[in-house]
Amino acid sequence: MEQDLSKVTPLVYESRIGVPYNWWAGQTASRFFETIAHDKKLAATKCDKCSKVFVPPRKTCPECFVDTNSWVSLSGEGTVVTFTVVTKKLAALGERNPPVIFALIRPKGADTAMLHILDNIAPEKVHTGLAVKPVFADNPKGHISDISHFEPV
Ligand SMILES: [Zn+2]
């Protein structure tokens, strides 16, 4: 039997692959994660030249191009700079079910903001400028998830 493949519609299968990997956090990020895990605070770096405070900490000031050798401890309380609501189940959500709010949060005392999950508030109630605080995980692992999420103050 002769086959005319031009009349066959190719099928498309959707699948996923898992790619395990390791990355070297470096001294600056390691201090950030260890401070969250052990002190339940945010370790930020401060530029000695322009006085900007970076959280997550930066080893080098992106504006002055000098090493940031000063450290500042922040509680993590801050305000929502912007946010988005994820309504579709994504692998990045882990065990959380949508809707999940991702917020860019500027901690008090910082000149930058960090991305994290905002919880314990209805998506329609979230707004820029909302005062929030971190909720720390019970069993820290030296990972950003040691902050379980942020919630309204
Ligand atoms: Zn600077």
py3Dmol code that shows the C-alpha trace and the ligand (Angstrom):
import py3Dmol

protein = """\
ATOM      1  CA  MET A   1       0.000   0.000   0.000  1.00  0.00           C
ATOM      2  CA  GLU A   2       1.427   3.312  -1.021  1.00  0.00           C
ATOM      3  CA  GLN A   3       1.080   6.137   1.486  1.00  0.00           C
ATOM      4  CA  ASP A   4       0.567   9.752   0.566  1.00  0.00           C
ATOM      5  CA  LEU A   5       1.876  11.571   3.635  1.00  0.00           C
ATOM      6  CA  SER A   6       0.921  14.965   2.233  1.00  0.00           C
ATOM      7  CA  LYS A   7      -2.629  14.198   3.353  1.00  0.00           C
ATOM      8  CA  VAL A   8      -1.627  13.419   6.958  1.00  0.00           C
ATOM      9  CA  THR A   9      -2.021  16.231   9.434  1.00  0.00           C
ATOM     10  CA  PRO A  10       0.935  16.119  11.824  1.00  0.00           C
ATOM     11  CA  LEU A  11      -0.066  15.881  15.458  1.00  0.00           C
ATOM     12  CA  VAL A  12       1.385  18.175  18.098  1.00  0.00           C
ATOM     13  CA  TYR A  13       1.842  16.818  21.579  1.00  0.00           C
ATOM     14  CA  GLU A  14       2.375  19.026  24.570  1.00  0.00           C
ATOM     15  CA  SER A  15       4.775  17.823  27.219  1.00  0.00           C
ATOM     16  CA  ARG A  16       7.239  19.097  29.792  1.00  0.00           C
ATOM     17  CA  ILE A  17      10.771  18.276  30.777  1.00  0.00           C
ATOM     18  CA  GLY A  18      12.363  18.741  34.159  1.00  0.00           C
ATOM     19  CA  VAL A  19      15.886  20.073  34.146  1.00  0.00           C
ATOM     20  CA  PRO A  20      17.656  19.824  37.507  1.00  0.00           C
ATOM     21  CA  TYR A  21      20.344  22.410  38.038  1.00  0.00           C
ATOM     22  CA  ASN A  22      22.442  24.076  40.715  1.00  0.00           C
ATOM     23  CA  TRP A  23      23.608  27.632  40.862  1.00  0.00           C
ATOM     24  CA  TRP A  24      26.206  29.312  42.993  1.00  0.00           C
ATOM     25  CA  ALA A  25      24.458  32.009  44.971  1.00  0.00           C
ATOM     26  CA  GLY A  26      27.657  33.844  45.843  1.00  0.00           C
ATOM     27  CA  GLN A  27      28.417  35.594  49.112  1.00  0.00           C
ATOM     28  CA  THR A  28      25.984  38.495  48.676  1.00  0.00           C
ATOM     29  CA  ALA A  29      22.902  36.407  47.876  1.00  0.00           C
ATOM     30  CA  SER A  30      23.924  33.758  50.423  1.00  0.00           C
ATOM     31  CA  ARG A  31      23.968  36.388  53.169  1.00  0.00           C
ATOM     32  CA  PHE A  32      20.536  37.561  51.993  1.00  0.00           C
ATOM     33  CA  PHE A  33      19.062  34.045  52.196  1.00  0.00           C
ATOM     34  CA  GLU A  34      20.773  33.175  55.502  1.00  0.00           C
ATOM     35  CA  THR A  35      19.544  36.391  57.123  1.00  0.00           C
ATOM     36  CA  ILE A  36      15.980  35.585  56.103  1.00  0.00           C
ATOM     37  CA  ALA A  37      16.324  32.025  57.419  1.00  0.00           C
ATOM     38  CA  HIS A  38      18.032  32.804  60.746  1.00  0.00           C
ATOM     39  CA  ASP A  39      17.079  36.392  61.624  1.00  0.00           C
ATOM     40  CA  LYS A  40      13.768  36.790  59.773  1.00  0.00           C
ATOM     41  CA  LYS A  41      15.047  40.075  58.342  1.00  0.00           C
ATOM     42  CA  LEU A  42      16.090  41.293  54.919  1.00  0.00           C
ATOM     43  CA  ALA A  43      19.796  41.957  54.460  1.00  0.00           C
ATOM     44  CA  ALA A  44      20.296  44.833  52.034  1.00  0.00           C
ATOM     45  CA  THR A  45      23.426  46.487  50.722  1.00  0.00           C
ATOM     46  CA  LYS A  46      24.020  50.224  50.701  1.00  0.00           C
ATOM     47  CA  CYS A  47      26.158  52.127  48.247  1.00  0.00           C
ATOM     48  CA  ASP A  48      28.661  54.293  50.140  1.00  0.00           C
ATOM     49  CA  LYS A  49      28.764  56.733  47.220  1.00  0.00           C
ATOM     50  CA  CYS A  50      25.065  57.415  46.417  1.00  0.00           C
ATOM     51  CA  SER A  51      23.515  55.944  49.621  1.00  0.00           C
ATOM     52  CA  LYS A  52      21.020  53.832  47.698  1.00  0.00           C
ATOM     53  CA  VAL A  53      19.877  50.696  49.494  1.00  0.00           C
ATOM     54  CA  PHE A  54      19.405  47.528  47.448  1.00  0.00           C
ATOM     55  CA  VAL A  55      17.215  44.592  48.326  1.00  0.00           C
ATOM     56  CA  PRO A  56      17.768  41.922  47.229  1.00  0.00           C
ATOM     57  CA  PRO A  57      21.339  43.039  47.931  1.00  0.00           C
ATOM     58  CA  ARG A  58      23.666  43.947  45.077  1.00  0.00           C
ATOM     59  CA  LYS A  59      27.405  43.455  45.275  1.00  0.00           C
ATOM     60  CA  THR A  60      27.957  46.447  43.014  1.00  0.00           C
ATOM     61  CA  CYS A  61      25.949  49.658  42.735  1.00  0.00           C
ATOM     62  CA  PRO A  62      24.476  49.643  39.210  1.00  0.00           C
ATOM     63  CA  GLU A  63      24.676  53.443  39.038  1.00  0.00           C
ATOM     64  CA  CYS A  64      28.066  54.218  40.623  1.00  0.00           C
ATOM     65  CA  PHE A  65      29.832  50.964  39.615  1.00  0.00           C
ATOM     66  CA  VAL A  66      31.446  50.667  43.041  1.00  0.00           C
ATOM     67  CA  ASP A  67      31.247  47.742  45.445  1.00  0.00           C
ATOM     68  CA  THR A  68      28.534  48.069  48.049  1.00  0.00           C
ATOM     69  CA  ASN A  69      30.392  47.264  51.262  1.00  0.00           C
ATOM     70  CA  SER A  70      27.770  48.414  53.771  1.00  0.00           C
ATOM     71  CA  TRP A  71      24.926  46.221  54.964  1.00  0.00           C
ATOM     72  CA  VAL A  72      21.539  47.334  56.263  1.00  0.00           C
ATOM     73  CA  SER A  73      18.967  45.169  58.058  1.00  0.00           C
ATOM     74  CA  LEU A  74      15.336  45.709  57.035  1.00  0.00           C
ATOM     75  CA  SER A  75      12.189  44.294  58.622  1.00  0.00           C
ATOM     76  CA  GLY A  76      10.647  43.633  55.224  1.00  0.00           C
ATOM     77  CA  GLU A  77       7.580  45.751  55.885  1.00  0.00           C
ATOM     78  CA  GLY A  78       6.945  47.881  52.852  1.00  0.00           C
ATOM     79  CA  THR A  79       4.530  48.860  50.133  1.00  0.00           C
ATOM     80  CA  VAL A  80       3.249  47.360  46.907  1.00  0.00           C
ATOM     81  CA  VAL A  81       4.819  49.089  43.889  1.00  0.00           C
ATOM     82  CA  THR A  82       2.921  47.057  41.312  1.00  0.00           C
ATOM     83  CA  PHE A  83       1.336  43.631  41.026  1.00  0.00           C
ATOM     84  CA  THR A  84      -0.256  41.068  38.761  1.00  0.00           C
ATOM     85  CA  VAL A  85      -2.762  38.311  39.344  1.00  0.00           C
ATOM     86  CA  VAL A  86      -2.030  34.878  37.898  1.00  0.00           C
ATOM     87  CA  THR A  87      -5.279  33.103  37.107  1.00  0.00           C
ATOM     88  CA  LYS A  88      -3.880  30.031  35.356  1.00  0.00           C
ATOM     89  CA  LYS A  89      -2.243  27.068  37.078  1.00  0.00           C
ATOM     90  CA  LEU A  90       1.473  27.336  36.374  1.00  0.00           C
ATOM     91  CA  ALA A  91       4.379  25.212  37.553  1.00  0.00           C
ATOM     92  CA  ALA A  92       5.886  28.334  39.153  1.00  0.00           C
ATOM     93  CA  LEU A  93       2.958  28.454  41.565  1.00  0.00           C
ATOM     94  CA  GLY A  94       4.048  25.234  43.238  1.00  0.00           C
ATOM     95  CA  GLU A  95       1.247  24.004  45.449  1.00  0.00           C
ATOM     96  CA  ARG A  96      -0.646  27.308  45.321  1.00  0.00           C
ATOM     97  CA  ASN A  97      -3.853  27.436  43.362  1.00  0.00           C
ATOM     98  CA  PRO A  98      -4.841  30.454  41.278  1.00  0.00           C
ATOM     99  CA  PRO A  99      -5.605  33.215  41.643  1.00  0.00           C
ATOM    100  CA  VAL A 100      -2.123  34.050  42.976  1.00  0.00           C
ATOM    101  CA  ILE A 101      -0.957  37.633  43.358  1.00  0.00           C
ATOM    102  CA  PHE A 102       2.641  38.476  42.491  1.00  0.00           C
ATOM    103  CA  ALA A 103       3.675  41.866  43.822  1.00  0.00           C
ATOM    104  CA  LEU A 104       6.731  44.043  43.484  1.00  0.00           C
ATOM    105  CA  ILE A 105       7.302  45.207  47.050  1.00  0.00           C
ATOM    106  CA  ARG A 106       9.546  48.047  48.167  1.00  0.00           C
ATOM    107  CA  PRO A 107      10.611  47.408  51.758  1.00  0.00           C
ATOM    108  CA  LYS A 108      10.882  50.444  54.046  1.00  0.00           C
ATOM    109  CA  GLY A 109      14.426  51.747  53.891  1.00  0.00           C
ATOM    110  CA  ALA A 110      15.124  50.322  50.419  1.00  0.00           C
ATOM    111  CA  ASP A 111      15.425  52.112  47.084  1.00  0.00           C
ATOM    112  CA  THR A 112      14.562  48.977  45.139  1.00  0.00           C
ATOM    113  CA  ALA A 113      11.769  46.450  45.197  1.00  0.00           C
ATOM    114  CA  MET A 114      11.571  42.685  45.266  1.00  0.00           C
ATOM    115  CA  LEU A 115       9.110  40.301  43.678  1.00  0.00           C
ATOM    116  CA  HIS A 116       7.143  37.987  45.911  1.00  0.00           C
ATOM    117  CA  ILE A 117       3.730  36.445  46.464  1.00  0.00           C
ATOM    118  CA  LEU A 118       1.085  38.547  48.165  1.00  0.00           C
ATOM    119  CA  ASP A 119      -1.543  36.555  50.030  1.00  0.00           C
ATOM    120  CA  ASN A 120      -4.373  36.909  52.547  1.00  0.00           C
ATOM    121  CA  ILE A 121      -6.080  39.579  50.486  1.00  0.00           C
ATOM    122  CA  ALA A 122      -8.597  39.392  47.639  1.00  0.00           C
ATOM    123  CA  PRO A 123      -7.051  40.369  44.276  1.00  0.00           C
ATOM    124  CA  GLU A 124      -9.603  43.162  43.799  1.00  0.00           C
ATOM    125  CA  LYS A 125      -8.504  44.758  47.093  1.00  0.00           C
ATOM    126  CA  VAL A 126      -4.819  45.040  46.121  1.00  0.00           C
ATOM    127  CA  HIS A 127      -3.529  48.456  45.083  1.00  0.00           C
ATOM    128  CA  THR A 128      -0.239  50.227  44.703  1.00  0.00           C
ATOM    129  CA  GLY A 129       0.893  51.719  47.968  1.00  0.00           C
ATOM    130  CA  LEU A 130      -0.718  48.916  49.997  1.00  0.00           C
ATOM    131  CA  ALA A 131       1.262  48.391  53.236  1.00  0.00           C
ATOM    132  CA  VAL A 132       2.484  44.802  53.525  1.00  0.00           C
ATOM    133  CA  LYS A 133       4.722  42.680  55.724  1.00  0.00           C
ATOM    134  CA  PRO A 134       6.559  39.399  55.185  1.00  0.00           C
ATOM    135  CA  VAL A 135       5.317  36.139  56.651  1.00  0.00           C
ATOM    136  CA  PHE A 136       8.242  33.838  57.301  1.00  0.00           C
ATOM    137  CA  ALA A 137       8.138  30.085  56.751  1.00  0.00           C
ATOM    138  CA  ASP A 138       8.261  27.778  59.758  1.00  0.00           C
ATOM    139  CA  ASN A 139      11.091  25.589  58.490  1.00  0.00           C
ATOM    140  CA  PRO A 140      13.657  27.784  56.706  1.00  0.00           C
ATOM    141  CA  LYS A 141      15.786  26.219  53.994  1.00  0.00           C
ATOM    142  CA  GLY A 142      18.025  29.100  52.943  1.00  0.00           C
ATOM    143  CA  HIS A 143      15.780  29.919  49.998  1.00  0.00           C
ATOM    144  CA  ILE A 144      13.560  32.833  48.979  1.00  0.00           C
ATOM    145  CA  SER A 145      10.597  30.663  49.986  1.00  0.00           C
ATOM    146  CA  ASP A 146      11.723  31.188  53.594  1.00  0.00           C
ATOM    147  CA  ILE A 147       9.474  34.201  53.161  1.00  0.00           C
ATOM    148  CA  SER A 148       6.259  32.266  52.665  1.00  0.00           C
ATOM    149  CA  HIS A 149       4.524  35.355  51.278  1.00  0.00           C
ATOM    150  CA  PHE A 150       3.685  38.958  52.067  1.00  0.00           C
ATOM    151  CA  GLU A 151       0.348  40.049  53.487  1.00  0.00           C
ATOM    152  CA  PRO A 152      -1.346  43.324  54.361  1.00  0.00           C
ATOM    153  CA  VAL A 153      -0.140  44.950  57.587  1.00  0.00           C
TER     154      VAL A 153
END
"""
ligand_1 = """\
1
ZN
Zn 25.762 54.154 44.108
"""
view = py3Dmol.view(width=600, height=400)
view.addModel(protein, "pdb")
view.setStyle({"model": 0}, {"cartoon": {"style": "trace"}})
view.addModel(ligand_1, "xyz")
view.setStyle({"model": 1}, {"stick": {}})
view.zoomTo()
view.show()
